[in-house]
């Protein structure tokens, strides 16, 4: 999984100027906007699907939708496993819900058609690909032994569940 050819190209996650609270202004929101700039990529970050089942904040399917049905989920994991566990769970929940909940699938596809009426996903919903884009420890290579221990187990469980739902999985290291 770590050595297979990548189907998406993600930009570098450069450091930005510090904001008024002393934090890097190039946060996940900034990165997702950069990742969605190339033709064929659609920004879905913070575009939650709200249904009777998912009230409140709703459900975010992915951060970016790629041109070849890639549900791209992005996370920065500088010092702990928690962001990665959330990332892997997001991928599983997205595919599971798209496969099993007609209302969520319809609302998501309505969002896709509003941006790109001829997107491949509209005619080919059979095989999905979940891409986990990870900025690990400020741009480190991603290997089994470079992930935090709990994240290793979490990723393995997510991959098994996603493959059982006819979804391919890809892990992409984001560089600085």
PARO-459690 format. One record per atom (N, C-alpha, C): residue in three letters; atom name; z, y, x. Coordinates in pm, whole numbers. Layout:
N
{atom ALA; CA; {Z; Y; X}}
...
END
This chain:
176
{atom UNK; N; {0; -119; 82}}
{atom UNK; CA; {0; 0; 0}}
{atom UNK; C; {0; 126; 87}}
{atom UNK; N; {66; 122; 201}}
{atom UNK; CA; {74; 239; 286}}
{atom UNK; C; {-49; 256; 375}}
{atom UNK; N; {-129; 151; 385}}
{atom UNK; CA; {-245; 157; 474}}
{atom UNK; C; {-377; 159; 399}}
{atom UNK; N; {-376; 148; 267}}
{atom UNK; CA; {-501; 146; 191}}
{atom UNK; C; {-565; 284; 193}}
{atom UNK; N; {-697; 291; 177}}
{atom UNK; CA; {-764; 421; 174}}
{atom UNK; C; {-713; 505; 56}}
{atom UNK; N; {-701; 634; 80}}
{atom UNK; CA; {-651; 724; -24}}
{atom UNK; C; {-765; 770; -114}}
{atom UNK; N; {-735; 782; -243}}
{atom UNK; CA; {-836; 827; -339}}
{atom UNK; C; {-821; 976; -370}}
{atom UNK; N; {-716; 1038; -321}}
{atom UNK; CA; {-697; 1182; -340}}
{atom UNK; C; {-669; 1247; -205}}
{atom UNK; N; {-702; 1374; -197}}
{atom UNK; CA; {-668; 1453; -81}}
{atom UNK; C; {-574; 1562; -127}}
{atom UNK; N; {-455; 1562; -71}}
{atom UNK; CA; {-357; 1663; -107}}
{atom UNK; C; {-348; 1765; 6}}
{atom UNK; N; {-328; 1891; -30}}
{atom UNK; CA; {-322; 1995; 74}}
{atom UNK; C; {-192; 1986; 154}}
{atom UNK; N; {-184; 2065; 258}}
{atom UNK; CA; {-60; 2076; 334}}
{atom UNK; C; {41; 2155; 252}}
{atom UNK; N; {166; 2118; 267}}
{atom UNK; CA; {274; 2189; 198}}
{atom UNK; C; {338; 2280; 302}}
{atom UNK; N; {276; 2394; 322}}
{atom UNK; CA; {323; 2486; 425}}
{atom UNK; C; {452; 2553; 382}}
{atom UNK; N; {524; 2602; 480}}
{atom UNK; CA; {645; 2678; 450}}
{atom UNK; C; {604; 2821; 416}}
{atom UNK; N; {672; 2876; 318}}
{atom UNK; CA; {643; 3013; 276}}
{atom UNK; C; {756; 3106; 313}}
{atom UNK; N; {739; 3233; 280}}
{atom UNK; CA; {849; 3328; 305}}
{atom UNK; C; {969; 3292; 218}}
{atom UNK; N; {1086; 3328; 265}}
{atom UNK; CA; {1208; 3301; 189}}
{atom UNK; C; {1215; 3393; 69}}
{atom UNK; N; {1261; 3337; -43}}
{atom UNK; CA; {1278; 3419; -164}}
{atom UNK; C; {1411; 3494; -157}}
{atom UNK; N; {1446; 3562; -265}}
{atom UNK; CA; {1567; 3645; -265}}
{atom UNK; C; {1695; 3563; -251}}
{atom UNK; N; {1687; 3432; -276}}
{atom UNK; CA; {1804; 3345; -261}}
{atom UNK; C; {1802; 3268; -129}}
{atom UNK; N; {1708; 3302; -42}}
{atom UNK; CA; {1701; 3238; 88}}
{atom UNK; C; {1632; 3103; 89}}
{atom UNK; N; {1560; 3072; -20}}
{atom UNK; CA; {1490; 2942; -30}}
{atom UNK; C; {1341; 2961; 2}}
{atom UNK; N; {1282; 2854; 47}}
{atom UNK; CA; {1139; 2854; 75}}
{atom UNK; C; {1063; 2883; -54}}
{atom UNK; N; {978; 2984; -53}}
{atom UNK; CA; {903; 3020; -175}}
{atom UNK; C; {791; 2921; -205}}
{atom UNK; N; {757; 2838; -109}}
{atom UNK; CA; {656; 2734; -133}}
{atom UNK; C; {727; 2610; -186}}
{atom UNK; N; {766; 2618; -312}}
{atom UNK; CA; {839; 2510; -377}}
{atom UNK; C; {740; 2413; -443}}
{atom UNK; N; {791; 2320; -521}}
{atom UNK; CA; {704; 2220; -585}}
{atom UNK; C; {603; 2285; -679}}
{atom UNK; N; {645; 2388; -752}}
{atom UNK; CA; {553; 2459; -841}}
{atom UNK; C; {436; 2517; -762}}
{atom UNK; N; {465; 2581; -651}}
{atom UNK; CA; {361; 2638; -564}}
{atom UNK; C; {266; 2528; -517}}
{atom UNK; N; {324; 2416; -469}}
{atom UNK; CA; {241; 2308; -417}}
{atom UNK; C; {151; 2250; -525}}
{atom UNK; N; {204; 2227; -644}}
{atom UNK; CA; {124; 2168; -751}}
{atom UNK; C; {5; 2257; -786}}
{atom UNK; N; {24; 2387; -784}}
{atom UNK; CA; {-88; 2479; -808}}
{atom UNK; C; {-194; 2465; -698}}
{atom UNK; N; {-150; 2447; -574}}
{atom UNK; CA; {-245; 2428; -464}}
{atom UNK; C; {-320; 2296; -481}}
{atom UNK; N; {-247; 2191; -517}}
{atom UNK; CA; {-308; 2058; -532}}
{atom UNK; C; {-410; 2053; -645}}
{atom UNK; N; {-392; 2138; -745}}
{atom UNK; CA; {-481; 2138; -861}}
{atom UNK; C; {-603; 2229; -844}}
{atom UNK; N; {-616; 2296; -731}}
{atom UNK; CA; {-727; 2389; -710}}
{atom UNK; C; {-866; 2325; -697}}
{atom UNK; N; {-880; 2211; -630}}
{atom UNK; CA; {-1015; 2154; -615}}
{atom UNK; C; {-1076; 2116; -749}}
{atom UNK; N; {-1209; 2118; -753}}
{atom UNK; CA; {-1280; 2077; -875}}
{atom UNK; C; {-1238; 1935; -914}}
{atom UNK; N; {-1219; 1915; -1042}}
{atom UNK; CA; {-1185; 1784; -1095}}
{atom UNK; C; {-1037; 1757; -1106}}
{atom UNK; N; {-953; 1843; -1048}}
{atom UNK; CA; {-808; 1827; -1054}}
{atom UNK; C; {-752; 1921; -1160}}
{atom UNK; N; {-660; 1871; -1242}}
{atom UNK; CA; {-602; 1950; -1351}}
{atom UNK; C; {-451; 1958; -1335}}
{atom UNK; N; {-397; 2077; -1350}}
{atom UNK; CA; {-254; 2099; -1339}}
{atom UNK; C; {-185; 2057; -1469}}
{atom UNK; N; {-87; 1968; -1458}}
{atom UNK; CA; {-8; 1925; -1573}}
{atom UNK; C; {141; 1945; -1551}}
{atom UNK; N; {178; 2002; -1438}}
{atom UNK; CA; {319; 2029; -1409}}
{atom UNK; C; {375; 2120; -1517}}
{atom UNK; N; {487; 2081; -1573}}
{atom UNK; CA; {558; 2157; -1677}}
{atom UNK; C; {483; 2165; -1810}}
{atom UNK; N; {381; 2081; -1828}}
{atom UNK; CA; {311; 2073; -1957}}
{atom UNK; C; {362; 1948; -2028}}
{atom UNK; N; {484; 1958; -2075}}
{atom UNK; CA; {551; 1844; -2136}}
{atom UNK; C; {491; 1808; -2271}}
{atom UNK; N; {492; 1679; -2299}}
{atom UNK; CA; {450; 1628; -2429}}
{atom UNK; C; {577; 1618; -2515}}
{atom UNK; N; {576; 1689; -2625}}
{atom UNK; CA; {691; 1688; -2716}}
{atom UNK; C; {650; 1615; -2843}}
{atom UNK; N; {730; 1516; -2881}}
{atom UNK; CA; {705; 1439; -3003}}
{atom UNK; C; {839; 1424; -3076}}
{atom UNK; N; {835; 1357; -3189}}
{atom UNK; CA; {959; 1329; -3261}}
{atom UNK; C; {1054; 1245; -3177}}
{atom UNK; N; {996; 1158; -3092}}
{atom UNK; CA; {1077; 1073; -3005}}
{atom UNK; C; {1127; 1151; -2883}}
{atom UNK; N; {1042; 1239; -2828}}
{atom UNK; CA; {1077; 1314; -2708}}
{atom UNK; C; {1098; 1460; -2743}}
{atom UNK; N; {1212; 1490; -2800}}
{atom UNK; CA; {1246; 1628; -2835}}
{atom UNK; C; {1306; 1697; -2714}}
{atom UNK; N; {1335; 1823; -2731}}
{atom UNK; CA; {1395; 1897; -2620}}
{atom UNK; C; {1290; 1930; -2517}}
{atom UNK; N; {1312; 1885; -2395}}
{atom UNK; CA; {1220; 1916; -2286}}
{atom UNK; C; {1090; 1840; -2291}}
{atom UNK; N; {1084; 1733; -2365}}
{atom UNK; CA; {962; 1655; -2372}}
{atom UNK; C; {944; 1566; -2250}}
{atom UNK; N; {822; 1519; -2230}}
{atom UNK; CA; {790; 1423; -2125}}
{atom UNK; C; {675; 1477; -2041}}
{atom UNK; N; {698; 1489; -1911}}
{atom UNK; CA; {593; 1531; -1819}}
{atom UNK; C; {522; 1405; -1768}}
{atom UNK; N; {395; 1391; -1799}}
{atom UNK; CA; {319; 1272; -1761}}
{atom UNK; C; {292; 1271; -1611}}
{atom UNK; N; {248; 1383; -1557}}
{atom UNK; CA; {218; 1393; -1415}}
{atom UNK; C; {219; 1540; -1375}}
{atom UNK; N; {214; 1565; -1246}}
{atom UNK; CA; {205; 1703; -1199}}
{atom UNK; C; {60; 1749; -1196}}
{atom UNK; N; {-27; 1659; -1154}}
{atom UNK; CA; {-171; 1689; -1144}}
{atom UNK; C; {-246; 1564; -1188}}
{atom UNK; N; {-354; 1583; -1263}}
{atom UNK; CA; {-443; 1474; -1299}}
{atom UNK; C; {-565; 1482; -1209}}
{atom UNK; N; {-593; 1371; -1139}}
{atom UNK; CA; {-708; 1368; -1048}}
{atom UNK; C; {-836; 1330; -1120}}
{atom UNK; N; {-949; 1348; -1053}}
{atom UNK; CA; {-1080; 1325; -1116}}
{atom UNK; C; {-1110; 1179; -1148}}
{atom UNK; N; {-1041; 1086; -1085}}
{atom UNK; CA; {-1065; 944; -1107}}
{atom UNK; C; {-947; 878; -1179}}
{atom UNK; N; {-892; 947; -1278}}
{atom UNK; CA; {-779; 896; -1358}}
{atom UNK; C; {-652; 878; -1278}}
{atom UNK; N; {-632; 960; -1176}}
{atom UNK; CA; {-511; 952; -1096}}
{atom UNK; C; {-403; 1039; -1159}}
{atom UNK; N; {-292; 977; -1193}}
{atom UNK; CA; {-174; 1050; -1237}}
{atom UNK; C; {-96; 1082; -1110}}
{atom UNK; N; {-106; 1205; -1064}}
{atom UNK; CA; {-48; 1244; -935}}
{atom UNK; C; {90; 1304; -960}}
{atom UNK; N; {189; 1241; -903}}
{atom UNK; CA; {329; 1285; -917}}
{atom UNK; C; {376; 1327; -778}}
{atom UNK; N; {432; 1448; -770}}
{atom UNK; CA; {464; 1510; -642}}
{atom UNK; C; {615; 1528; -628}}
{atom UNK; N; {666; 1508; -507}}
{atom UNK; CA; {807; 1535; -483}}
{atom UNK; C; {830; 1559; -334}}
{atom UNK; N; {924; 1650; -307}}
{atom UNK; CA; {973; 1676; -171}}
{atom UNK; C; {1105; 1602; -156}}
{atom UNK; N; {1119; 1526; -48}}
{atom UNK; CA; {1242; 1449; -25}}
{atom UNK; C; {1289; 1475; 118}}
{atom UNK; N; {1357; 1587; 139}}
{atom UNK; CA; {1396; 1621; 276}}
{atom UNK; C; {1517; 1544; 330}}
{atom UNK; N; {1615; 1515; 245}}
{atom UNK; CA; {1738; 1457; 300}}
{atom UNK; C; {1801; 1346; 217}}
{atom UNK; N; {1747; 1317; 100}}
{atom UNK; CA; {1812; 1215; 18}}
{atom UNK; C; {1711; 1136; -64}}
{atom UNK; N; {1758; 1028; -122}}
{atom UNK; CA; {1674; 938; -199}}
{atom UNK; C; {1654; 982; -343}}
{atom UNK; N; {1742; 1067; -395}}
{atom UNK; CA; {1739; 1104; -538}}
{atom UNK; C; {1603; 1156; -584}}
{atom UNK; N; {1537; 1248; -511}}
{atom UNK; CA; {1406; 1295; -559}}
{atom UNK; C; {1302; 1183; -567}}
{atom UNK; N; {1310; 1088; -474}}
{atom UNK; CA; {1214; 977; -476}}
{atom UNK; C; {1240; 883; -591}}
{atom UNK; N; {1364; 855; -621}}
{atom UNK; CA; {1396; 770; -735}}
{atom UNK; C; {1344; 833; -863}}
{atom UNK; N; {1360; 964; -876}}
{atom UNK; CA; {1308; 1036; -993}}
{atom UNK; C; {1155; 1026; -996}}
{atom UNK; N; {1091; 1043; -882}}
{atom UNK; CA; {946; 1037; -873}}
{atom UNK; C; {892; 902; -918}}
{atom UNK; N; {951; 794; -866}}
{atom UNK; CA; {904; 660; -900}}
{atom UNK; C; {928; 630; -1048}}
{atom UNK; N; {1040; 676; -1100}}
{atom UNK; CA; {1067; 658; -1243}}
{atom UNK; C; {967; 736; -1327}}
{atom UNK; N; {930; 855; -1284}}
{atom UNK; CA; {831; 935; -1359}}
{atom UNK; C; {700; 859; -1373}}
{atom UNK; N; {654; 796; -1265}}
{atom UNK; CA; {529; 721; -1271}}
{atom UNK; C; {537; 605; -1368}}
{atom UNK; N; {646; 531; -1365}}
{atom UNK; CA; {663; 417; -1455}}
{atom UNK; C; {671; 464; -1600}}
{atom UNK; N; {753; 563; -1626}}
{atom UNK; CA; {769; 613; -1763}}
{atom UNK; C; {637; 669; -1816}}
{atom UNK; N; {563; 739; -1733}}
{atom UNK; CA; {435; 795; -1777}}
{atom UNK; C; {338; 686; -1822}}
{atom UNK; N; {319; 585; -1738}}
{atom UNK; CA; {224; 478; -1773}}
{atom UNK; C; {274; 398; -1892}}
{atom UNK; N; {401; 362; -1890}}
{atom UNK; CA; {457; 285; -2001}}
{atom UNK; C; {441; 359; -2134}}
{atom UNK; N; {467; 488; -2132}}
{atom UNK; CA; {459; 567; -2255}}
{atom UNK; C; {313; 588; -2297}}
{atom UNK; N; {225; 616; -2203}}
{atom UNK; CA; {84; 631; -2237}}
{atom UNK; C; {26; 502; -2295}}
{atom UNK; N; {72; 389; -2244}}
{atom UNK; CA; {22; 260; -2293}}
{atom UNK; C; {80; 222; -2429}}
{atom UNK; N; {204; 266; -2459}}
{atom UNK; CA; {272; 214; -2577}}
{atom UNK; C; {293; 315; -2690}}
{atom UNK; N; {275; 443; -2664}}
{atom UNK; CA; {304; 544; -2765}}
{atom UNK; C; {177; 622; -2798}}
{atom UNK; N; {118; 590; -2913}}
{atom UNK; CA; {-9; 652; -2953}}
{atom UNK; C; {2; 804; -2964}}
{atom UNK; N; {114; 854; -3014}}
{atom UNK; CA; {129; 999; -3030}}
{atom UNK; C; {130; 1069; -2894}}
{atom UNK; N; {201; 1015; -2798}}
{atom UNK; CA; {205; 1074; -2664}}
{atom UNK; C; {66; 1067; -2601}}
{atom UNK; N; {1; 950; -2609}}
{atom UNK; CA; {-133; 935; -2552}}
{atom UNK; C; {-231; 1034; -2614}}
{atom UNK; N; {-226; 1050; -2746}}
{atom UNK; CA; {-317; 1142; -2815}}
{atom UNK; C; {-293; 1286; -2770}}
{atom UNK; N; {-167; 1325; -2763}}
{atom UNK; CA; {-135; 1463; -2721}}
{atom UNK; C; {-176; 1488; -2576}}
{atom UNK; N; {-155; 1389; -2490}}
{atom UNK; CA; {-196; 1404; -2350}}
{atom UNK; C; {-348; 1415; -2340}}
{atom UNK; N; {-419; 1328; -2409}}
{atom UNK; CA; {-566; 1333; -2404}}
{atom UNK; C; {-619; 1462; -2466}}
{atom UNK; N; {-550; 1515; -2566}}
{atom UNK; CA; {-589; 1645; -2623}}
{atom UNK; C; {-577; 1754; -2516}}
{atom UNK; N; {-473; 1747; -2433}}
{atom UNK; CA; {-458; 1845; -2325}}
{atom UNK; C; {-570; 1829; -2222}}
{atom UNK; N; {-607; 1706; -2193}}
{atom UNK; CA; {-715; 1681; -2097}}
{atom UNK; C; {-846; 1737; -2151}}
{atom UNK; N; {-878; 1706; -2275}}
{atom UNK; CA; {-1006; 1752; -2332}}
{atom UNK; C; {-1012; 1904; -2343}}
{atom UNK; N; {-899; 1969; -2361}}
{atom UNK; CA; {-896; 2116; -2369}}
{atom UNK; C; {-938; 2179; -2236}}
{atom UNK; N; {-911; 2110; -2126}}
{atom UNK; CA; {-945; 2163; -1993}}
{atom UNK; C; {-1079; 2110; -1942}}
{atom UNK; N; {-1103; 1981; -1966}}
{atom UNK; CA; {-1224; 1916; -1914}}
{atom UNK; C; {-1275; 1819; -2019}}
{atom UNK; N; {-1363; 1866; -2108}}
{atom UNK; CA; {-1410; 1782; -2220}}
{atom UNK; C; {-1481; 1653; -2178}}
{atom UNK; N; {-1528; 1647; -2053}}
{atom UNK; CA; {-1599; 1527; -2009}}
{atom UNK; C; {-1521; 1450; -1903}}
{atom UNK; N; {-1389; 1468; -1897}}
{atom UNK; CA; {-1310; 1397; -1796}}
{atom UNK; C; {-1322; 1247; -1816}}
{atom UNK; N; {-1329; 1175; -1707}}
{atom UNK; CA; {-1346; 1029; -1709}}
{atom UNK; C; {-1237; 959; -1789}}
{atom UNK; N; {-1116; 1012; -1787}}
{atom UNK; CA; {-1004; 948; -1856}}
{atom UNK; C; {-1029; 934; -2005}}
{atom UNK; N; {-1107; 1024; -2062}}
{atom UNK; CA; {-1132; 1022; -2206}}
{atom UNK; C; {-1213; 899; -2249}}
{atom UNK; N; {-1293; 845; -2158}}
{atom UNK; CA; {-1375; 728; -2190}}
{atom UNK; C; {-1329; 601; -2121}}
{atom UNK; N; {-1237; 614; -2026}}
{atom UNK; CA; {-1193; 499; -1948}}
{atom UNK; C; {-1042; 506; -1929}}
{atom UNK; N; {-969; 459; -2029}}
{atom UNK; CA; {-824; 464; -2023}}
{atom UNK; C; {-766; 332; -1975}}
{atom UNK; N; {-853; 236; -1942}}
{atom UNK; CA; {-806; 103; -1905}}
{atom UNK; C; {-725; 98; -1778}}
{atom UNK; N; {-782; 147; -1669}}
{atom UNK; CA; {-712; 142; -1542}}
{atom UNK; C; {-665; 282; -1504}}
{atom UNK; N; {-537; 293; -1488}}
{atom UNK; CA; {-479; 418; -1440}}
{atom UNK; C; {-434; 398; -1296}}
{atom UNK; N; {-429; 505; -1223}}
{atom UNK; CA; {-378; 500; -1086}}
{atom UNK; C; {-268; 604; -1074}}
{atom UNK; N; {-151; 558; -1036}}
{atom UNK; CA; {-40; 649; -1012}}
{atom UNK; C; {-36; 679; -863}}
{atom UNK; N; {-43; 807; -831}}
{atom UNK; CA; {-36; 851; -692}}
{atom UNK; C; {97; 922; -672}}
{atom UNK; N; {177; 867; -583}}
{atom UNK; CA; {302; 932; -547}}
{atom UNK; C; {277; 1015; -422}}
{atom UNK; N; {272; 1147; -438}}
{atom UNK; CA; {254; 1238; -326}}
{atom UNK; C; {392; 1281; -279}}
{atom UNK; N; {423; 1252; -153}}
{atom UNK; CA; {560; 1273; -103}}
{atom UNK; C; {558; 1355; 25}}
{atom UNK; N; {635; 1463; 23}}
{atom UNK; CA; {667; 1535; 146}}
{atom UNK; C; {800; 1479; 192}}
{atom UNK; N; {795; 1386; 286}}
{atom UNK; CA; {914; 1314; 332}}
{atom UNK; C; {967; 1377; 460}}
{atom UNK; N; {1093; 1421; 455}}
{atom UNK; CA; {1162; 1472; 575}}
{atom UNK; C; {1074; 1570; 652}}
{atom UNK; N; {1017; 1665; 582}}
{atom UNK; CA; {938; 1773; 641}}
{atom UNK; C; {803; 1728; 698}}
{atom UNK; N; {745; 1622; 641}}
{atom UNK; CA; {610; 1582; 677}}
{atom UNK; C; {597; 1453; 755}}
{atom UNK; N; {699; 1372; 755}}
{atom UNK; CA; {699; 1245; 827}}
{atom UNK; C; {603; 1146; 764}}
{atom UNK; N; {548; 1055; 847}}
{atom UNK; CA; {467; 946; 795}}
{atom UNK; C; {551; 863; 698}}
{atom UNK; N; {482; 802; 602}}
{atom UNK; CA; {553; 718; 507}}
{atom UNK; C; {523; 572; 538}}
{atom UNK; N; {628; 502; 571}}
{atom UNK; CA; {625; 358; 595}}
{atom UNK; C; {747; 301; 523}}
{atom UNK; N; {750; 173; 507}}
{atom UNK; CA; {867; 113; 442}}
{atom UNK; C; {995; 155; 514}}
{atom UNK; N; {994; 152; 646}}
{atom UNK; CA; {1116; 183; 720}}
{atom UNK; C; {1145; 332; 735}}
{atom UNK; N; {1055; 419; 691}}
{atom UNK; CA; {1083; 563; 697}}
{atom UNK; C; {1142; 614; 565}}
{atom UNK; N; {1130; 534; 460}}
{atom UNK; CA; {1190; 572; 332}}
{atom UNK; C; {1340; 544; 335}}
{atom UNK; N; {1413; 622; 258}}
{atom UNK; CA; {1556; 596; 244}}
{atom UNK; C; {1573; 457; 182}}
{atom UNK; N; {1679; 386; 217}}
{atom UNK; CA; {1699; 246; 176}}
{atom UNK; C; {1687; 227; 25}}
{atom UNK; N; {1757; 308; -53}}
{atom UNK; CA; {1754; 292; -198}}
{atom UNK; C; {1613; 321; -251}}
{atom UNK; N; {1543; 416; -189}}
{atom UNK; CA; {1406; 449; -232}}
{atom UNK; C; {1311; 332; -206}}
{atom UNK; N; {1337; 254; -101}}
{atom UNK; CA; {1254; 137; -75}}
{atom UNK; C; {1259; 41; -193}}
{atom UNK; N; {1379; 14; -241}}
{atom UNK; CA; {1398; -78; -354}}
{atom UNK; C; {1338; -16; -480}}
{atom UNK; N; {1362; 111; -501}}
{atom UNK; CA; {1311; 180; -619}}
{atom UNK; C; {1158; 178; -623}}
{atom UNK; N; {1094; 202; -508}}
{atom UNK; CA; {948; 198; -501}}
{atom UNK; C; {897; 58; -531}}
{atom UNK; N; {957; -44; -473}}
{atom UNK; CA; {914; -182; -497}}
{atom UNK; C; {922; -217; -646}}
{atom UNK; N; {1031; -180; -710}}
{atom UNK; CA; {1046; -206; -853}}
{atom UNK; C; {941; -130; -934}}
{atom UNK; N; {915; -5; -898}}
{atom UNK; CA; {815; 75; -970}}
{atom UNK; C; {676; 14; -954}}
{atom UNK; N; {642; -28; -834}}
{atom UNK; CA; {510; -87; -809}}
{atom UNK; C; {492; -213; -892}}
{atom UNK; N; {593; -298; -896}}
{atom UNK; CA; {584; -421; -976}}
{atom UNK; C; {562; -390; -1123}}
{atom UNK; N; {637; -294; -1174}}
{atom UNK; CA; {623; -259; -1317}}
{atom UNK; C; {487; -195; -1346}}
{atom UNK; N; {441; -108; -1258}}
{atom UNK; CA; {313; -41; -1280}}
{atom UNK; C; {197; -140; -1274}}
{atom UNK; N; {200; -229; -1178}}
{atom UNK; CA; {92; -329; -1168}}
{atom UNK; C; {92; -421; -1289}}
{atom UNK; N; {208; -451; -1344}}
{atom UNK; CA; {216; -534; -1464}}
{atom UNK; C; {153; -463; -1585}}
{atom UNK; N; {142; -330; -1578}}
{atom UNK; CA; {81; -251; -1686}}
{atom UNK; C; {-62; -211; -1652}}
{atom UNK; N; {-125; -283; -1558}}
{atom UNK; CA; {-263; -256; -1517}}
{atom UNK; C; {-279; -116; -1459}}
{atom UNK; N; {-183; -74; -1381}}
{atom UNK; CA; {-193; 55; -1312}}
{atom UNK; C; {-190; 29; -1162}}
{atom UNK; N; {-280; 93; -1092}}
{atom UNK; CA; {-281; 86; -947}}
{atom UNK; C; {-182; 188; -892}}
{atom UNK; N; {-136; 166; -771}}
{atom UNK; CA; {-37; 255; -711}}
{atom UNK; C; {-81; 296; -572}}
{atom UNK; N; {-62; 423; -544}}
{atom UNK; CA; {-98; 478; -415}}
{atom UNK; C; {15; 571; -369}}
{atom UNK; N; {48; 564; -242}}
{atom UNK; CA; {148; 653; -185}}
{atom UNK; C; {78; 741; -81}}
{atom UNK; N; {90; 872; -98}}
{atom UNK; CA; {23; 966; -8}}
{atom UNK; C; {128; 1054; 58}}
{atom UNK; N; {124; 1058; 191}}
{atom UNK; CA; {214; 1147; 266}}
{atom UNK; C; {158; 1288; 261}}
{atom UNK; N; {243; 1382; 229}}
{atom UNK; CA; {205; 1523; 232}}
{atom UNK; C; {252; 1579; 366}}
{atom UNK; N; {166; 1651; 430}}
{atom UNK; CA; {194; 1706; 563}}
{atom UNK; C; {236; 1852; 553}}
{atom UNK; N; {300; 1898; 656}}
{atom UNK; CA; {332; 2041; 671}}
{atom UNK; C; {217; 2102; 743}}
END
